[in-house]
Amino acid sequence: AQCDVPYPAAVVQGMIEGGFSAPASMRALSATGVTRLPDVPRAIKWAIEQGGKERGLAEFALDREALIFNHTDFDGYAIRWGDKHRAASAADCADKCRAWLPVAPT
């Protein structure tokens, strides 16, 4: 689901790459007032202190289905952009998605 949010896409993307869902990201960004990408670690720290890491991992574990849509490009937030994350086949890509673990942005 796409979120219409008052935050720059890169800021939300940084939270999602940190392992948080879009709604959890919105809560953390709102609570901390973070609006710039360099400040995302502060929002991540707040979310972890609120128990967000456990909730995020539990939510992530429930969503393990990989759907394949050949020759399709979707708009919106991504856990990992395909231009820097290549796979040998669609099945290999799905396996990589299912094996992905959240990491804090660098």
Residue frames relative to the residue before (quaternion, step in Angstrom):
aa qw qx qy qz dx dy dz
A 1.0000 0.0000 0.0000 0.0000 0.00 0.00 0.00
Q 0.3725 -0.7291 0.5332 0.2130 3.54 -0.97 0.86
C 0.2396 -0.7659 0.5826 0.1287 3.55 -1.05 0.79
D 0.2435 -0.7200 0.6283 0.1659 3.56 -0.93 0.91
V 0.0830 0.8334 -0.5304 0.1316 3.54 -0.26 1.28
P 0.4910 -0.6705 0.4695 0.2982 3.59 -1.16 0.51
Y 0.5713 0.5852 -0.3814 0.4310 3.60 1.17 0.40
P 0.5674 -0.5783 0.4435 0.3833 3.59 -1.09 0.59
A 0.5996 -0.5995 0.3964 0.3521 3.58 -1.02 0.83
A 0.6437 0.5349 -0.3352 0.4326 3.61 0.96 -0.78
V 0.6281 0.5291 -0.3345 0.4624 3.59 1.08 -0.67
V 0.6593 0.4797 -0.3014 0.4944 3.58 0.92 -0.89
Q 0.6303 0.5364 -0.3291 0.4547 3.59 0.98 -0.86
G 0.6313 0.5385 -0.3328 0.4479 3.60 0.99 -0.77
M 0.6515 0.4930 -0.3109 0.4856 3.57 1.04 -0.77
I 0.6558 0.5094 -0.3171 0.4582 3.59 0.93 -0.88
E 0.6525 0.4909 -0.3149 0.4839 3.60 0.98 -0.78
G 0.6224 0.5242 -0.3341 0.4755 3.57 1.24 -0.39
G 0.6218 -0.5921 0.3141 0.4052 3.57 1.30 0.02
F 0.5808 0.5868 -0.3778 0.4191 3.60 1.21 0.24
S 0.5132 -0.6221 0.4909 0.3295 3.55 -1.11 0.68
A 0.6643 -0.4900 0.3653 0.4302 3.58 -1.24 0.27
P 0.6709 0.4794 -0.3292 0.4601 3.67 0.84 -0.80
A 0.6502 0.4982 -0.3219 0.4749 3.61 0.98 -0.80
S 0.6120 0.5460 -0.3389 0.4610 3.57 1.09 -0.71
M 0.6510 0.5201 -0.3138 0.4551 3.58 0.94 -0.90
R 0.6383 0.5254 -0.3273 0.4576 3.59 0.98 -0.85
A 0.6928 0.4799 -0.2815 0.4588 3.57 0.86 -0.96
L 0.6606 0.5005 -0.3136 0.4634 3.59 0.91 -0.85
S 0.6546 0.5114 -0.3059 0.4651 3.56 0.99 -0.85
A 0.6858 0.5024 -0.2862 0.4421 3.58 0.89 -0.94
T 0.7624 0.3747 -0.1938 0.4906 3.57 1.04 -0.77
G 0.4143 -0.7252 0.4584 0.3037 3.59 1.23 -0.29
V 0.3712 0.7405 -0.4832 0.2836 3.59 1.23 0.35
T 0.0209 0.8004 -0.5974 0.0446 3.57 -0.88 1.02
R 0.7056 0.4020 -0.2561 0.5243 3.59 1.29 -0.06
L 0.6078 -0.6042 0.3859 0.3416 3.56 -1.04 0.85
P 0.6579 0.5112 -0.3525 0.4262 3.68 0.84 -0.73
D 0.6874 0.4844 -0.2764 0.4652 3.59 1.22 -0.44
V 0.3889 0.7513 -0.4610 0.2680 3.61 1.28 -0.06
P 0.6127 0.5531 -0.3859 0.4119 3.67 0.87 -0.68
R 0.6030 0.5491 -0.3595 0.4535 3.61 1.10 -0.59
A 0.6639 0.4831 -0.3000 0.4857 3.60 0.99 -0.80
I 0.6222 0.5294 -0.3360 0.4687 3.58 1.05 -0.75
K 0.6379 0.5213 -0.3279 0.4625 3.58 0.94 -0.88
W 0.6480 0.5142 -0.3188 0.4627 3.61 0.91 -0.89
A 0.6700 0.5072 -0.3043 0.4487 3.59 0.88 -0.95
I 0.6465 0.5056 -0.3195 0.4736 3.59 1.00 -0.79
E 0.6533 0.5151 -0.3153 0.4565 3.58 0.97 -0.83
Q 0.6760 0.4736 -0.2823 0.4889 3.60 1.18 -0.55
G 0.5813 -0.5771 0.3773 0.4320 3.59 1.26 0.04
G 0.3551 0.7842 -0.4490 0.2397 3.57 1.28 0.24
K 0.5986 0.5728 -0.3737 0.4171 3.56 1.05 -0.65
E 0.6796 0.4828 -0.2939 0.4677 3.59 0.86 -0.93
R 0.6531 0.5018 -0.3120 0.4737 3.57 0.96 -0.87
G 0.6593 0.5187 -0.3054 0.4505 3.58 0.96 -0.89
L 0.6660 0.4908 -0.3031 0.4730 3.57 0.94 -0.85
A 0.6411 0.5095 -0.3261 0.4724 3.60 1.02 -0.77
E 0.6518 0.5042 -0.3100 0.4742 3.58 0.97 -0.87
F 0.6478 0.5269 -0.3082 0.4558 3.57 0.98 -0.89
A 0.6561 0.5308 -0.3120 0.4364 3.59 0.97 -0.87
L 0.6479 0.5288 -0.3195 0.4455 3.60 1.11 -0.59
D 0.7326 0.4015 -0.2094 0.5083 3.58 1.13 -0.65
R 0.2085 0.8259 -0.4899 0.1853 3.57 0.45 1.23
E 0.4895 0.6639 -0.4347 0.3615 3.59 1.23 0.20
A 0.1432 -0.7735 0.6127 0.0761 3.57 -0.96 0.88
L 0.1318 -0.7882 0.5996 0.0436 3.56 -0.73 1.11
I 0.2480 -0.7790 0.5633 0.1195 3.56 -0.97 0.86
F 0.0030 -0.7636 0.6444 -0.0405 3.54 -0.87 1.08
N 0.2879 -0.7955 0.5096 0.1567 3.57 -0.16 1.28
H 0.8626 0.0926 -0.0886 0.4894 3.54 -1.18 0.78
T 0.5309 0.6139 -0.4025 0.4235 3.57 1.02 0.81
D 0.1121 -0.7639 0.6327 0.0593 3.54 -1.11 0.77
F 0.1743 -0.7989 0.5710 0.0732 3.57 -0.70 1.10
D 0.3566 -0.7048 0.5696 0.2272 3.54 -1.08 0.72
G 0.5571 0.6057 -0.4482 0.3490 3.57 -1.16 0.52
Y 0.7075 -0.4397 0.3359 0.4396 3.53 -1.32 -0.20
A 0.1392 -0.7816 0.6048 0.0631 3.54 -1.13 0.72
I 0.4930 -0.6227 0.5109 0.3289 3.54 -1.14 0.61
R 0.7837 -0.0250 0.0583 0.6179 3.56 0.99 -0.86
W 0.3595 -0.7383 0.5273 0.2181 3.60 -0.72 1.03
G 0.5182 -0.6942 0.4237 0.2644 3.58 -0.93 0.97
D 0.5854 0.6025 -0.3890 0.3780 3.60 1.09 -0.51
K 0.7605 0.2949 -0.1806 0.5496 3.61 1.17 -0.45
H 0.7140 0.3682 -0.2151 0.5553 3.58 1.28 0.13
R 0.0151 0.8481 -0.5254 0.0661 3.56 0.30 1.30
A 0.1341 -0.7607 0.6304 0.0772 3.53 -1.26 0.60
A 0.5817 -0.6169 0.4161 0.3286 3.57 -1.19 0.59
S 0.7948 0.0085 0.0285 0.6061 3.59 1.15 -0.62
A 0.6713 -0.4664 0.3709 0.4408 3.56 -1.29 0.14
A 0.6447 0.5169 -0.3240 0.4607 3.59 0.99 -0.79
D 0.6352 0.5140 -0.3216 0.4784 3.60 1.03 -0.80
C 0.6237 0.5330 -0.3277 0.4685 3.58 1.04 -0.79
A 0.6552 0.5075 -0.3069 0.4679 3.59 0.93 -0.90
D 0.6397 0.5181 -0.3233 0.4667 3.59 0.99 -0.81
K 0.6471 0.5111 -0.3180 0.4678 3.59 1.00 -0.82
C 0.6374 0.5213 -0.3321 0.4601 3.59 1.01 -0.76
R 0.6812 0.4876 -0.2948 0.4597 3.57 0.89 -0.89
A 0.7041 0.4573 -0.2596 0.4772 3.60 1.12 -0.64
W 0.4699 0.7090 -0.4285 0.3047 3.60 1.27 -0.27
L 0.1162 -0.7621 0.6340 0.0611 3.54 -1.11 0.82
P 0.5165 -0.6651 0.4349 0.3189 3.60 -0.92 0.79
V 0.0463 -0.7691 0.6373 0.0158 3.54 -1.19 0.74
A 0.5387 -0.6066 0.4709 0.3465 3.55 -1.16 0.55
P 0.5262 -0.6307 0.4546 0.3447 3.60 -1.03 0.66
T 0.3708 -0.7295 0.5343 0.2116 3.54 -1.18 0.62
